[in-house]
């Protein structure tokens, strides 16, 4: 992935309800383990769990109208995403806008609007199956609602139950590769201006799509009603499109997912801006220069410099201001993504207060225009096409970066290092290719890389297994049998984590470094009113032992974490320890 293009409350009232909440999560996990317990016989389409919102007590200060709007949001989502009626699917967004405006004007009763404007079908006795309804996973919120009247409860439950007996195509569809397609769910996207009602529609789409289709919903489900109440005023009261954009970003941050990125209109968030060519890392509350990206502009910084302030602002305050609108899978990855934005500016230079070798100083750091940075990176990759990108370090150890493998250059790169006593693969970057054909050059073993799952589009909220298409190739007769060290850290993300799991099939391999990003699986892209798009993780990943990687990351066999001392020295402690491991082993 292109580096510069990457944008890439505890409200439980009593201990009893805390126990109830965590018990609900535990049940979901146990269900997943039950279905995956015999992974060698697990078939595609196995049901794992249902994205349920726990029945917990909230200390929300939401008033009556806000609670009415939450019920409206839930009902609309159930009707829209369970329906196979094409006309109803197309009219539901406009109906929601109409109902919202009437409720806000205080002109109508919600229950009347549910049955009339939302076109909720009347109860059909001929299709009623009481035995089936008893197993309906998504009816508790309806039955316990203090707002929906008995008749609407009855009709809504039967509507959802009937949808489970109907396999017709829904609003959201699935591609052959398992990815979810939201193209038919893009009403009002092409209109650049929004209204409070359309922004309410946007919030309801985000809230329901996350609830029904987000594979990692169970980890945030306990706060999901509260997220609606938190976001409601930000969406409907947004003073301009930029404030609306910021509200969508804030919503995305609540997913704690480093796949999340928000884009508004046709413009590039980085267009016309300048970027720094340094890699920064924050550790123990201090931010250091770890390395460099490009050389189009000479940097005034050096490895080991500690950043204290940016343009007169304390760096910690700048970082805190960026946290609200940035979605990170965990604190380390959130810090990584924030640091990428610290030296993003509309100006060509930034003033930095730094500490270098225990001496405070001020430097003017010249930045690179984003287009120049992109061209420099593209040129570097073109120059490496077909060339050996590997090298020999510490006398007889082969070294290759995963992001340098592309366009079939692995063979020539491997030939250069195939006689070395060991090979270090540096996976601390984003790969340029997903293909793992190069593994045929290594002595590998049969290995299940991961289990994949996604939402079932026919039964919204239900998670099912899908086929894993990453297959390990057979080894060549003269395959490499020496030790292989796989270097990993928080930059090993998504495709990089998938590559890592595949490369663990190398017999004589060991992983070394820090936890990976914990952001794996493909993404889904959702279009919102006002030419706004948001992406988030769309496919869930489980390790072969059925443990999760999202937010936690993949633990290395040998944990080597950077520290302030190593960063001050400008030292790559993980690479150093990889070399030491090899020399001791041999």
C-alpha positions as CSV (number, residue, x, y, z in Angstrom):
1,X,0.0,0.0,0.0
2,X,1.3,3.5,-0.8
3,X,2.8,5.0,2.3
4,X,1.5,8.6,1.9
5,X,-1.9,7.5,0.7
6,X,-2.5,5.5,3.9
7,X,-5.2,7.0,6.1
8,X,-4.9,4.4,6.1
9,X,-17.8,4.4,28.5
10,X,-18.0,2.0,30.9
11,X,-21.7,2.4,31.4
12,X,-22.7,-0.8,33.1
13,X,-24.8,0.2,36.1
14,X,-24.2,-2.7,38.5
15,X,-21.8,-5.7,38.7
16,X,-24.6,-8.1,37.9
17,X,-25.0,-6.4,34.5
18,X,-21.3,-6.5,33.9
19,X,-21.4,-10.2,34.4
20,X,-24.4,-10.5,32.1
21,X,-22.6,-8.6,29.4
22,X,-19.4,-10.6,29.6
23,X,-21.3,-13.8,29.7
24,X,-23.0,-12.8,26.5
25,X,-19.6,-12.2,24.8
26,X,-18.3,-15.5,26.3
27,X,-21.3,-17.4,24.8
28,X,-20.5,-15.9,21.3
29,X,-16.9,-16.9,21.6
30,X,-17.8,-20.5,22.8
31,X,-20.2,-20.8,19.9
32,X,-17.4,-19.9,17.5
33,X,-15.0,-22.3,19.2
34,X,-17.7,-25.1,19.0
35,X,-18.1,-24.6,15.2
36,X,-14.3,-24.4,14.6
37,X,-13.3,-27.2,17.1
38,X,-12.6,-29.5,14.2
39,X,-11.0,-27.2,11.8
40,X,-9.9,-29.9,9.4
41,X,-13.5,-30.7,8.8
42,X,-14.9,-27.2,8.9
43,X,-16.8,-26.5,5.7
44,X,-17.4,-23.3,4.0
45,X,-20.6,-21.7,5.2
46,X,-20.4,-22.9,8.9
47,X,-22.3,-20.6,11.2
48,X,-20.1,-19.0,13.8
49,X,-22.1,-16.4,15.7
50,X,-24.7,-13.7,15.4
51,X,-23.9,-10.0,15.9
52,X,-26.0,-9.4,18.9
53,X,-26.3,-6.2,21.0
54,X,-26.2,-7.3,24.7
55,X,-29.2,-6.4,26.9
56,X,-27.4,-4.2,29.4
57,X,-28.4,-1.2,31.5
58,X,-27.0,2.2,30.2
59,X,-26.5,5.4,32.1
60,X,-27.1,7.3,28.9
61,X,-28.7,10.8,29.5
62,X,-30.6,10.5,26.2
63,X,-34.1,12.0,26.3
64,X,-37.3,10.7,24.8
65,X,-36.9,12.0,21.3
66,X,-33.3,10.6,21.1
67,X,-34.5,7.2,22.2
68,X,-37.3,7.4,19.6
69,X,-34.7,8.1,16.9
70,X,-32.6,5.1,18.0
71,X,-35.7,2.8,17.7
72,X,-36.4,4.4,14.3
73,X,-32.8,3.7,13.3
74,X,-33.0,0.0,14.4
75,X,-36.4,-0.6,12.7
76,X,-35.3,1.0,9.5
77,X,-32.1,-1.1,9.5
78,X,-34.1,-4.3,10.1
79,X,-36.5,-3.5,7.3
80,X,-33.9,-2.4,4.8
81,X,-31.3,-5.0,5.2
82,X,-33.6,-8.0,5.7
83,X,-35.9,-7.1,2.8
84,X,-35.7,-8.8,-0.6
85,X,-38.5,-6.5,-2.0
86,X,-36.7,-4.4,-4.6
87,X,-39.2,-1.5,-4.3
88,X,-38.9,-1.5,-0.5
89,X,-35.1,-1.5,-0.6
90,X,-35.1,1.5,-3.0
91,X,-37.7,3.5,-1.1
92,X,-36.5,2.9,2.5
93,X,-33.9,5.7,2.6
94,X,-36.4,8.3,1.4
95,X,-38.9,6.9,3.9
96,X,-36.5,7.3,6.7
97,X,-35.8,10.9,5.9
98,X,-39.5,11.6,5.8
99,X,-40.2,9.9,9.2
100,X,-37.2,11.7,10.8
101,X,-38.4,15.1,9.7
102,X,-41.9,14.5,11.0
103,X,-40.6,13.2,14.4
104,X,-38.3,16.2,14.7
105,X,-41.2,18.5,13.9
106,X,-43.3,16.8,16.5
107,X,-46.1,16.2,14.0
108,X,-46.6,12.4,14.2
109,X,-46.4,9.3,16.4
110,X,-43.5,7.0,15.7
111,X,-45.7,3.9,15.7
112,X,-48.0,5.3,13.2
113,X,-45.1,6.3,11.0
114,X,-43.6,2.8,11.3
115,X,-46.6,1.0,9.8
116,X,-47.4,3.7,7.2
117,X,-44.2,5.5,6.0
118,X,-41.7,2.7,6.6
119,X,-44.1,0.3,4.9
120,X,-43.8,-2.4,7.4
121,X,-46.0,-5.2,6.1
122,X,-49.0,-6.3,8.2
123,X,-48.8,-9.6,10.1
124,X,-49.5,-12.5,7.7
125,X,-51.1,-15.3,9.7
126,X,-50.7,-17.8,6.8
127,X,-46.9,-17.6,7.0
128,X,-46.6,-17.6,10.8
129,X,-44.3,-20.3,12.2
130,X,-44.2,-20.0,15.9
131,X,-41.7,-22.7,16.3
132,X,-39.3,-20.9,14.0
133,X,-39.8,-17.5,15.5
134,X,-38.8,-18.9,18.9
135,X,-35.3,-19.4,17.4
136,X,-35.1,-15.9,15.8
137,X,-31.8,-14.4,17.0
138,X,-32.7,-10.8,16.5
139,X,-35.9,-10.1,18.4
140,X,-35.0,-9.3,22.0
141,X,-34.6,-5.6,21.3
142,X,-38.0,-5.6,19.7
143,X,-39.8,-7.5,22.5
144,X,-38.2,-5.3,25.3
145,X,-38.8,-2.0,23.5
146,X,-40.8,0.5,25.6
147,X,-41.5,2.6,22.5
148,X,-42.7,0.1,19.8
149,X,-46.4,-0.8,20.3
150,X,-47.6,-4.5,20.5
151,X,-48.9,-4.6,16.9
152,X,-45.7,-3.2,15.4
153,X,-43.7,-5.6,17.5
154,X,-45.7,-8.5,16.2
155,X,-45.4,-7.4,12.6
156,X,-41.7,-6.6,12.8
157,X,-40.8,-9.9,14.3
158,X,-42.8,-11.8,11.7
159,X,-41.2,-9.6,8.9
160,X,-37.7,-10.6,10.1
161,X,-38.7,-14.2,10.5
162,X,-40.2,-14.3,7.0
163,X,-37.0,-12.8,5.6
164,X,-35.1,-15.8,7.0
165,X,-37.4,-18.1,5.0
166,X,-36.7,-16.1,1.8
167,X,-33.4,-16.4,0.1
168,X,-34.0,-13.6,-2.4
169,X,-31.3,-11.0,-3.0
170,X,-30.8,-8.3,-0.5
171,X,-29.5,-4.7,-0.6
172,X,-26.0,-6.0,0.2
173,X,-24.6,-8.7,-2.0
174,X,-21.4,-10.9,-1.9
175,X,-18.8,-11.2,-4.6
176,X,-17.3,-14.6,-5.6
177,X,-14.1,-13.8,-3.6
178,X,-16.2,-13.3,-0.4
179,X,-16.1,-9.5,-0.4
180,X,-19.3,-7.6,0.4
181,X,-20.8,-5.3,-2.2
182,X,-22.6,-2.1,-1.1
183,X,-23.1,-0.5,-4.5
184,X,-26.9,-0.8,-4.4
185,X,-26.9,1.1,-1.1
186,X,-25.7,4.5,-2.2
187,X,-28.7,6.8,-2.4
188,X,-27.9,10.5,-2.1
189,X,-24.2,9.8,-2.4
190,X,-23.8,12.0,-5.5
191,X,-25.3,15.1,-3.9
192,X,-22.5,17.2,-2.4
193,X,-24.8,19.0,0.0
194,X,-26.5,17.3,2.9
195,X,-29.4,18.1,5.3
196,X,-29.9,17.1,8.9
197,X,-32.2,14.3,7.7
198,X,-29.7,13.0,5.2
199,X,-27.0,13.0,7.8
200,X,-29.3,11.1,10.1
201,X,-29.7,8.6,7.3
202,X,-25.9,8.5,7.1
203,X,-25.6,7.7,10.8
204,X,-28.3,5.0,10.6
205,X,-26.5,3.3,7.7
206,X,-23.2,3.3,9.5
207,X,-24.8,2.1,12.7
208,X,-26.7,-0.7,11.1
209,X,-24.1,-1.8,8.6
210,X,-21.6,-2.1,11.5
211,X,-24.1,-4.1,13.5
212,X,-25.1,-6.5,10.7
213,X,-21.9,-6.8,8.6
214,X,-18.9,-5.8,10.6
215,X,-17.0,-9.1,11.4
216,X,-15.5,-7.7,14.7
217,X,-18.7,-6.2,16.0
218,X,-18.9,-8.4,19.1
219,X,-15.9,-6.6,20.7
220,X,-17.7,-3.3,20.6
221,X,-21.4,-4.4,20.8
222,X,-21.8,-3.5,24.5
223,X,-21.5,0.2,23.8
224,X,-23.3,0.3,20.4
225,X,-26.5,2.1,21.6
226,X,-24.3,4.6,23.4
227,X,-22.3,5.2,20.2
228,X,-25.6,6.2,18.5
229,X,-26.4,8.7,21.2
230,X,-22.9,10.1,21.1
231,X,-22.9,10.6,17.4
232,X,-26.5,11.8,16.9
233,X,-25.9,15.5,17.7
234,X,-22.6,15.5,15.7
235,X,-24.3,14.3,12.6
236,X,-27.6,16.2,12.6
237,X,-26.2,19.4,14.0
238,X,-23.1,19.6,11.7
239,X,-22.8,23.2,10.6
240,X,-21.1,22.4,7.3
241,X,-19.8,19.5,5.2
242,X,-16.4,19.6,6.9
243,X,-18.1,19.1,10.3
244,X,-20.1,16.2,8.9
245,X,-16.9,14.7,7.5
246,X,-15.3,15.0,11.0
247,X,-18.4,13.3,12.5
248,X,-17.9,10.3,10.1
249,X,-14.3,10.2,11.1
250,X,-15.2,10.2,14.7
251,X,-17.7,7.3,14.1
252,X,-14.9,5.4,12.4
253,X,-12.6,5.8,15.4
254,X,-15.1,4.0,17.6
255,X,-14.5,0.8,15.6
256,X,-10.8,0.7,16.7
257,X,-9.9,-0.6,13.3
258,X,-6.8,0.6,11.4
259,X,-8.5,-0.4,8.1
260,X,-10.9,2.6,8.7
261,X,-10.4,5.5,6.3
262,X,-12.8,8.3,5.4
263,X,-12.9,10.2,2.1
264,X,-15.1,13.1,1.1
265,X,-15.8,14.2,-2.5
266,X,-13.3,13.8,-5.3
267,X,-10.4,15.5,-3.6
268,X,-7.4,13.7,-2.2
269,X,-6.9,14.4,1.5
270,X,-3.2,14.9,0.8
271,X,-3.6,17.0,-2.4
272,X,-1.4,20.1,-2.4
273,X,0.2,19.2,0.9
274,X,3.8,18.5,1.9
275,X,5.1,15.5,3.9
276,X,8.1,14.7,6.0
277,X,10.5,12.0,4.9
278,X,11.0,10.6,8.4
279,X,9.6,7.6,10.3
280,X,8.6,8.6,13.8
281,X,7.9,6.3,16.8
282,X,6.4,7.1,20.1
283,X,7.4,5.0,23.1
284,X,7.2,5.6,26.8
285,X,5.5,8.9,26.0
286,X,8.4,10.2,23.9
287,X,8.6,10.5,20.1
288,X,11.8,9.7,18.2
289,X,13.1,9.8,14.7
290,X,13.4,6.1,13.8
291,X,14.3,6.3,10.1
292,X,13.8,7.9,6.7
293,X,11.5,7.3,3.8
294,X,12.8,9.2,0.7
295,X,15.7,11.4,-0.2
296,X,14.2,14.0,-2.4
297,X,14.7,16.6,0.3
298,X,17.6,16.5,2.8
299,X,16.3,16.2,6.3
300,X,17.6,18.3,9.1
301,X,16.8,15.4,11.5
302,X,18.9,12.5,12.5
303,X,18.1,9.1,13.9
304,X,17.6,9.3,17.6
305,X,16.3,12.9,17.6
306,X,13.4,13.3,20.1
307,X,10.6,15.6,18.9
308,X,9.4,18.0,21.6
309,X,7.2,20.5,19.7
310,X,5.9,21.1,16.2
311,X,5.4,24.8,15.2
312,X,5.4,25.8,18.8
313,X,2.9,23.2,19.9
314,X,3.8,20.4,22.3
315,X,4.0,17.2,20.3
316,X,1.9,15.3,22.9
317,X,-1.0,17.9,22.5
318,X,-0.8,17.6,18.7
319,X,-1.0,13.8,18.9
320,X,-3.9,14.0,21.3
321,X,-5.8,16.2,18.9
322,X,-5.4,13.7,16.1
323,X,-6.5,10.7,18.3
324,X,-10.2,11.6,18.2
325,X,-10.6,11.2,14.5
326,X,-8.1,8.4,13.9
327,X,-9.1,4.7,14.2
328,X,-6.4,2.4,15.5
329,X,-6.6,-1.3,16.2
330,X,-4.6,-0.8,19.4
331,X,-2.6,2.0,21.1
332,X,0.6,1.2,19.4
333,X,-1.0,1.1,15.9
334,X,-3.0,4.3,16.7
335,X,0.3,6.0,17.7
336,X,1.9,4.8,14.4
337,X,-0.9,6.2,12.3
338,X,-1.0,9.5,14.2
339,X,2.8,10.0,13.8
340,X,2.3,9.6,10.0
341,X,0.3,12.8,10.1
342,X,2.5,14.9,12.4
343,X,4.6,16.3,9.5
344,X,1.7,16.6,7.0
345,X,1.3,20.3,6.2
346,X,0.1,22.8,3.7
347,X,3.5,24.6,4.1
348,X,6.9,23.6,2.8
349,X,8.6,23.7,6.2
350,X,7.8,23.0,9.8
351,X,9.6,24.3,12.9
352,X,10.6,21.5,15.3
353,X,12.0,21.7,18.8
354,X,14.1,18.6,19.4
355,X,16.6,17.0,21.7
356,X,19.7,15.6,20.2
357,X,22.4,14.0,22.4
358,X,21.0,15.7,25.5
359,X,21.0,19.1,23.8
360,X,17.8,21.0,23.0
361,X,17.7,22.8,19.6
362,X,15.3,24.2,17.0
363,X,15.4,23.0,13.4
364,X,13.6,24.0,10.2
365,X,12.5,20.7,8.6
366,X,11.9,21.0,4.8
367,X,9.0,18.9,3.6
368,X,8.4,17.2,0.2
369,X,5.4,17.9,-2.0
370,X,3.1,14.9,-1.9
371,X,3.3,14.4,-5.7
372,X,7.1,14.5,-5.6
373,X,7.1,11.9,-2.8
374,X,4.8,9.6,-4.8
375,X,6.8,10.0,-7.9
376,X,10.0,9.2,-6.0
377,X,8.6,6.0,-4.6
378,X,7.1,4.9,-7.9
379,X,10.5,5.6,-9.6
380,X,12.3,3.5,-7.0
381,X,10.0,0.5,-7.6
382,X,10.2,0.8,-11.4
383,X,14.0,0.9,-11.1
384,X,13.9,-2.3,-9.1
385,X,11.7,-4.2,-11.5
386,X,13.5,-7.4,-12.5
387,X,16.5,-6.6,-10.3
388,X,17.9,-8.4,-7.3
389,X,16.6,-6.5,-4.2
390,X,18.2,-8.7,-1.7
391,X,21.6,-8.2,0.0
392,X,24.0,-10.0,2.2
393,X,24.6,-8.7,5.8
394,X,26.9,-9.7,8.6
395,X,29.2,-11.5,6.2
396,X,26.8,-14.4,5.3
397,X,23.2,-13.7,6.1
398,X,20.7,-13.0,3.3
399,X,18.3,-10.1,3.9
400,X,15.2,-9.1,1.9
401,X,12.3,-6.7,2.5
402,X,8.8,-8.0,1.8
403,X,7.8,-4.7,0.2
404,X,10.6,-5.0,-2.4
405,X,9.2,-8.2,-3.8
406,X,7.1,-7.5,-6.9
407,X,6.9,-8.0,-10.6
408,X,8.6,-11.4,-10.5
409,X,11.9,-10.1,-9.1
410,X,12.1,-12.7,-6.3
411,X,13.8,-15.3,-8.3
412,X,16.9,-13.1,-9.1
413,X,16.8,-11.8,-5.6
414,X,16.8,-15.3,-4.1
415,X,19.7,-16.5,-6.4
416,X,21.9,-13.8,-4.8
417,X,21.3,-15.1,-1.3
418,X,20.5,-18.8,-1.7
419,X,24.0,-19.9,-0.6
420,X,23.9,-17.9,2.7
421,X,23.8,-19.6,6.0
422,X,20.4,-18.0,6.9
423,X,17.9,-15.6,5.5
424,X,16.1,-12.7,7.2
425,X,12.7,-11.7,5.7
426,X,11.8,-8.2,6.9
427,X,8.0,-8.0,7.0
428,X,7.9,-4.7,8.8
429,X,6.3,-3.0,5.9
430,X,3.3,-3.4,3.6
431,X,3.7,-6.0,0.8
432,X,3.3,-4.9,-2.9
433,X,2.1,-8.4,-3.9
434,X,-0.1,-10.9,-2.2
435,X,1.2,-13.9,-4.2
436,X,3.1,-16.5,-2.1
437,X,4.4,-18.4,-5.1
438,X,8.0,-17.6,-3.9
439,X,7.5,-20.0,-1.0
440,X,8.3,-22.9,-3.4
441,X,12.0,-21.9,-3.0
442,X,11.8,-22.9,0.7
443,X,11.3,-26.2,2.5
444,X,7.7,-25.9,3.7
445,X,5.3,-28.0,5.6
446,X,1.5,-28.5,5.2
447,X,0.1,-25.5,7.0
448,X,-3.4,-24.0,7.5
449,X,-2.7,-20.3,7.4
450,X,-6.0,-19.0,8.8
451,X,-9.8,-19.3,9.0
452,X,-11.9,-16.6,7.3
453,X,-15.5,-15.5,7.8
454,X,-17.8,-12.7,6.9
455,X,-21.4,-11.7,7.3
456,X,-24.1,-13.7,5.6
457,X,-26.0,-11.4,3.2
458,X,-29.2,-13.4,3.3
459,X,-29.2,-13.5,7.1
460,X,-27.8,-10.1,8.1
461,X,-25.9,-10.4,11.4
462,X,-25.0,-14.0,11.0
463,X,-21.3,-14.8,10.5
464,X,-20.2,-17.7,8.3
465,X,-16.9,-19.2,7.3
466,X,-15.7,-18.6,3.7
467,X,-13.0,-20.3,1.7
468,X,-9.4,-19.4,2.4
469,X,-7.8,-18.9,-1.1
470,X,-4.2,-18.6,0.1
471,X,-2.6,-22.0,-0.6
472,X,1.0,-22.9,0.1
473,X,2.8,-24.1,-3.1
474,X,4.9,-27.3,-3.0
475,X,8.6,-26.9,-2.4
476,X,11.1,-27.3,-5.2
477,X,13.5,-30.2,-5.1
478,X,16.5,-27.9,-4.2
479,X,14.5,-25.8,-1.7
480,X,16.3,-23.7,0.9
481,X,16.6,-25.5,4.2
482,X,18.6,-23.0,6.3
483,X,17.2,-21.0,9.2
484,X,14.7,-18.2,8.2
485,X,13.9,-15.3,10.5
486,X,10.7,-13.4,9.9
487,X,11.0,-9.8,11.3
488,X,7.6,-8.3,12.3
489,X,6.2,-5.4,14.2
490,X,3.2,-3.0,14.1
491,X,3.9,-2.2,10.4
492,X,3.0,-5.8,9.6
493,X,-0.6,-5.2,8.8
494,X,-3.5,-6.8,6.9
495,X,-2.0,-8.2,3.7
496,X,1.3,-8.3,5.6
497,X,-0.2,-10.4,8.4
498,X,-1.7,-12.8,5.8
499,X,1.7,-13.1,4.2
500,X,3.3,-13.8,7.6
501,X,0.8,-16.6,8.3
502,X,1.6,-18.1,5.0
503,X,5.4,-17.8,5.5
504,X,5.1,-19.5,8.9
505,X,4.8,-22.7,6.7
506,X,8.6,-22.5,6.2
507,X,9.9,-25.4,8.3
508,X,13.0,-23.8,9.8
509,X,11.4,-20.4,10.4
510,X,11.0,-18.3,13.5
511,X,9.1,-15.0,14.0
512,X,11.0,-12.2,15.8
513,X,10.1,-8.6,16.8
514,X,6.9,-7.1,18.1
515,X,3.2,-7.8,17.8
516,X,1.7,-7.2,14.4
517,X,-0.9,-4.5,13.8
518,X,-4.0,-6.7,14.5
519,X,-5.8,-5.4,11.4
520,X,-6.4,-8.3,9.0
521,X,-9.0,-9.3,6.4
522,X,-10.3,-7.5,3.3
523,X,-12.1,-4.2,3.5
524,X,-15.6,-3.1,2.6
525,X,-16.4,0.4,1.3
526,X,-19.7,2.2,2.2
527,X,-21.1,5.2,0.3
528,X,-22.8,7.8,2.4
529,X,-24.9,10.9,1.5
530,X,-22.7,13.9,0.6
531,X,-20.1,12.2,-1.6
532,X,-18.6,10.6,1.5
533,X,-17.1,7.1,1.7
534,X,-15.8,5.1,4.6
535,X,-14.0,1.8,4.6
536,X,-13.6,-0.8,7.4
537,X,-12.6,-4.4,7.8
538,X,-15.1,-6.6,5.9
539,X,-13.7,-10.2,6.4
540,X,-12.8,-11.7,9.8
541,X,-9.7,-13.7,10.4
542,X,-9.1,-16.4,13.0
543,X,-5.7,-18.1,13.5
544,X,-5.4,-21.9,13.0
545,X,-5.9,-22.4,16.8
546,X,-9.1,-20.3,16.4
547,X,-7.8,-17.3,18.4
548,X,-8.4,-13.8,17.0
549,X,-5.8,-11.4,15.7
550,X,-7.9,-8.2,15.3
551,X,-6.7,-5.6,17.8
552,X,-4.3,-8.0,19.5
553,X,-2.0,-8.8,16.6
554,X,0.1,-11.9,16.0
555,X,2.6,-12.6,18.8
556,X,6.2,-13.3,17.6
557,X,8.0,-16.4,18.7
558,X,10.8,-14.2,20.1
559,X,9.5,-10.9,21.5
560,X,11.9,-8.0,20.9
561,X,10.4,-4.6,21.6
562,X,12.0,-1.3,20.8
563,X,12.7,1.0,23.7
564,X,13.7,4.6,24.2
565,X,17.4,3.7,24.7
566,X,17.6,1.8,21.3
567,X,15.7,4.6,19.5
568,X,18.0,7.2,21.0
569,X,21.0,5.3,19.6
570,X,19.3,5.1,16.2
571,X,19.6,1.3,16.5
572,X,17.5,-1.3,14.8
573,X,17.3,-3.6,17.8
574,X,15.1,-6.1,16.1
575,X,17.4,-6.6,13.2
576,X,20.3,-6.8,15.5
577,X,18.7,-9.5,17.6
578,X,17.7,-11.5,14.5
579,X,21.4,-11.5,13.5
580,X,22.4,-12.6,17.0
581,X,19.8,-15.4,17.0
582,X,21.2,-16.7,13.7
583,X,24.8,-16.6,14.9
584,X,24.0,-18.4,18.1
585,X,21.8,-21.0,16.4
586,X,24.6,-21.8,13.9
